[in-house]
Amino acid sequence: MHLAAKGLTVRFQGRPALDGVSLDLPPGTQVLVLGPSGAGKTVLLKSLAGLVPQARTAVLWDGGPAGGERQSAFGMVFQGDALFDSSSVRENVEYPLLRRGAAPDEAAARAWEALEEVGLEGAADQLPETLSGGMRKRAGLARALVARPRVLLLDDPLAGLDPITAFGVAELVRRASEGRTLVVAAPEPPPQLRLGRWIWMGRGRVLHDGPPAPAPVMDAGDLA
């Protein structure tokens, strides 16, 4: 899927979370979206996925408006994992398919396939609260992959992980993103995940879009 944003502006309580953002993300793009807290990274990911209603007129999917049934083309891993603590890992992974009307047998089979892909089949019947941080990250990735999306949007997927665990999760992300568009948001470039295009953001604006480069000098407004 070809993603684009044209002058994307999103306001919450009168303040711009995104301020005139324009991006072009052809199919297969692999990009890091970087910047401090409050830069607009998470809002950008949600906007690209069609999850921010006020952003849909400025986001294009394959040249057309965002929204509708094509939302199933997106798999998103939220920063806090967003797993249902009262449901097993398997049930968490099945949920996106069941919500879209898939037959229970199909949802169960594809959930198992996704759990195998991230190496979590042995924890399928555990509750999320019993998992380590790395296992929770993998469970979130399995849930994003279960619908076989064309676009993966990952919000700080290595946050809070020790270097060895982060490397393992990064390897899973690399394998899972083959042939897909990948957009990863992080406050700083993660050494375990090297992508060829970086977008630095500050206070809802794009400050750099291109090859890997040091963080641009930000004024107080960019850091607010």
N, C-alpha and C positions, 0 to 999 in steps of 0.2 A: 504494500500500500504506500502510495506517495502522500506524505504529510506536508502541510504547509501552514504557516500562520502569516496573516497579512494585517499588520498594524494592530496586533492583539492587545487589548487593554481590558483588565479586570479590576474592578473596584470593590472593596469590602469596607462598609461603613464610611464611604466617601474617600478612602485612601486607595491609591493604585497599588495592587499587588503585582500587576504586569502593566507596563507602560509603553505601548506602541511596539510590541515585539513582532518582528518579521523573521521567519525562518523557512528554509526549504530543506526537507529531509526526504530524498529519493529512497525508493525501496532498497533495503539492505544497508542503510546508513547505520554506522556504529559511532555513537557520540557520547561524550561526557558533558553533563551540564553542571557547572561548578559555581560556587559562590558562598558567601557567608549566610548565616541564618537570616531569614527575612528577605533574601534576594529574589525570591519568586520561583525557585526551582520546583517545589512541589506543586504549586498552582499551575505552572507550565505543563508538567506531566499530566495532571488531571484535565487540563484544558485540551491537550492533544488527544486524550482518550475520550473526549466528549462528555466529561463528568461535571463540567462547569457550564450551566445553561447560558449565562451571559456571554460566554466565549465562543459559542458555536457559529455565529455569523462570521467570525474572523479566522476560523480553523477550517481547512479544506482537507478532505480525504479523497484522493484520486481526482482532484479538481472539483469535487462536489461538496455540498455542505456536510458538516459533521453530524453524527447522530443516526438513529435508526438501527436496523438489524446489523449493520456492519460493525457495530460496537463489539461483536463477538470476535473481531479480528485482533483485539487488544488483550494482552495479559499484563496485569499490573501487580507489582509487589510493593505494598505500602511500607513506610518507614518503620512503623510499629508492628509489622506482620499482620495485624488485624485478623488473627485467628479466633475462632469461637472456642472459648475455654471449656464449655460444657459439651463439646462435640469431639469425637476422636479425630485423629489426623486424617484418616480415610474419609470421614464424613465432611471434614473441612474441604478436602480436595474435590469431593463429589459435588459440593454445594453449587458452584457456578453452572454446572451442567444441568442439575435438577431445577435450578431457578429458571433456566431457559427452556424447560419442558422436555429434557432428554428422558428416555426410559430408564428406570432404575438399573436394569441390567447393563445397559450401555454406559451409564455413569460410573457404575462400579468397575467395569472392565477398563475404562479409560483412566479412572483414578489410580488403579493399580499400575497401569502403564506409566503414568506420570511419577508415581512413587518409586518405581524401579529406576526411572531415568535419573532421579536425584539420590538414589541409594537409601531410601527410607522405608522400603517395604517391611522391614523388621519392626518398625514403630507404628504401623498402620492403625493399630487399635489402642494406642496410647493417647492420653489427653495432652494437649499442648503444654500444660503446666509442668509436665514431667520431662519435657525435652530440654536439652541444652540450647544455648543461644544459636549455635551453628545449625542444630537440627531444626529449630524454629524457622531459620532463614530458608533452609531447604524445603520445609513444608510450605512456606509461602511461595517459593518458586514452583513447586509442584502444582499448587492451586492455580498459578498463573499459566502454566503450560497445559493444563488438562483440556482446554478448549482448542488446543493446537493453533495458537494465535500467529498472525503474521508480524505483529509488533509486540516487543517486550519493553515495558516501562518499569524501571526499578528505582525506587526512592531510597538511596543510601543503603544498599544491600549488604555492605560489609561493616556497618556501624556496630560498635560494641564487641567486635570479635577479636580474639588474639590473632597474631600474624599467621600462625599455621592454619587455624580454622578459616581465616579470611582467604588464604590462598586456595584452600579446598573449595570454598563457595565460589570464588572467582573462576576456578576451573569449570565448575558446573555451569556458570553463567556463559562462559565462552562456548562451551559445547552446545548449550541450549539455544544460543543466539545464531548459530550457523544457519545461513539462508534467511534470517529474519532481520528486521529493523530492530535496533537496540538503542534505547535512550536511558542512560544511567545518571541519576542526580547524586551529587556528593559535595560536601563543603570544600574538600581539597582532593586533588588527584590521588586515588588509591594506588599504591605501588603494585598491588597484585593484579590490577586490571588496566591494561594499557590499550587505549583506543586512539585512533589516528585523528579524530576531530574533537576539539574542545570548544565549549561555549561557556565563557565566563559571564556571570550575571551580577548585577548590583542594583538593589532597590527596584526590581522589576524591569530593568533595562539590560539589553545585550551589550556588553562592553568589549567582547572579543568573540569572533566566530571563525575558526580556522584550525591550522595545525596546533599541536601542543605548544603552549607558551606560558611564561610566568604569569602569575596573577597580575592583572592590571592595577595600577595605582588607583585606589579608590578614595574619594573625598568623604566627608562625614555624611553627606546625603546618600551615597551608595551603600553605606554600612548601616543606615538607620532601619 
